[in-house]
Amino acid sequence: MDLEWRLVDSKAIAAEAYDPEAEVIYLRFHDGAEWAYEACPADVWEAMTAPAQSRGQFFHKHLKDKPQHRVA
């Protein structure tokens, strides 16, 4: 799968990507770990990537408890 990673200006998150067909948000953290967060329809992705949205705050509030697995 070829994801289009976007760099993020965040203290914890280095890059983000989204697979709309699988409804999975991918996050690459500054330590190099990549995680996939499932059950994320397009509206969740749009809310997370909205201008001025803190990725760290959004992660802790909305993604941390979703089904997840490490991908790298």
C-alpha positions as CSV (number, residue, x, y, z in Angstrom):
1,M,0.0,0.0,0.0
2,D,1.4,3.4,-1.0
3,L,0.4,6.1,1.5
4,E,0.8,9.8,0.9
5,W,2.5,10.9,4.1
6,R,2.2,14.5,5.1
7,L,4.7,16.1,7.5
8,V,3.1,17.6,10.6
9,D,4.3,20.4,12.9
10,S,3.7,18.6,16.2
11,K,5.8,17.8,19.3
12,A,4.8,14.1,19.2
13,I,3.7,13.3,15.6
14,A,6.1,13.6,12.6
15,A,3.7,12.7,9.8
16,E,0.2,11.5,9.0
17,A,-1.6,9.6,6.2
18,Y,-5.1,8.3,5.6
19,D,-6.6,5.4,3.7
20,P,-10.1,6.4,3.0
21,E,-11.2,2.9,1.7
22,A,-10.1,1.2,4.9
23,E,-11.0,4.2,7.1
24,V,-7.5,4.1,8.8
25,I,-5.4,7.0,10.0
26,Y,-1.7,6.3,10.0
27,L,0.6,8.3,12.3
28,R,4.4,8.3,12.4
29,F,5.8,9.5,15.7
30,H,9.1,11.3,16.1
31,D,10.6,8.1,17.6
32,G,10.0,6.4,14.2
33,A,7.1,4.2,15.3
34,E,4.1,4.1,12.9
35,W,0.7,3.2,14.1
36,A,-2.6,2.6,12.3
37,Y,-5.9,3.7,13.9
38,E,-9.0,2.0,12.6
39,A,-12.6,3.0,12.5
40,C,-11.8,6.5,11.3
41,P,-14.3,7.7,8.7
42,A,-13.5,10.7,6.6
43,D,-15.1,13.2,9.0
44,V,-12.6,12.1,11.7
45,W,-9.7,12.6,9.3
46,E,-11.0,16.0,8.3
47,A,-11.4,17.1,11.9
48,M,-7.9,16.0,12.7
49,T,-6.4,17.8,9.8
50,A,-8.4,21.0,10.1
51,P,-6.3,24.2,10.2
52,A,-5.0,25.0,13.6
53,Q,-6.0,21.6,15.0
54,S,-3.5,20.3,17.5
55,R,-2.6,16.8,16.4
56,G,-1.5,15.8,19.9
57,Q,-4.7,17.0,21.5
58,F,-6.8,15.3,18.8
59,F,-4.8,12.1,19.2
60,H,-5.3,12.0,22.9
61,K,-9.0,12.9,22.8
62,H,-10.2,10.9,19.7
63,L,-7.7,8.3,18.5
64,K,-5.9,6.9,21.5
65,D,-8.8,4.5,22.4
66,K,-9.6,3.3,18.8
67,P,-8.6,-0.1,17.5
68,Q,-4.9,0.2,16.6
69,H,-1.9,-1.7,15.6
70,R,1.8,-0.9,15.0
71,V,2.9,-1.0,11.4
72,A,6.6,-0.1,11.7
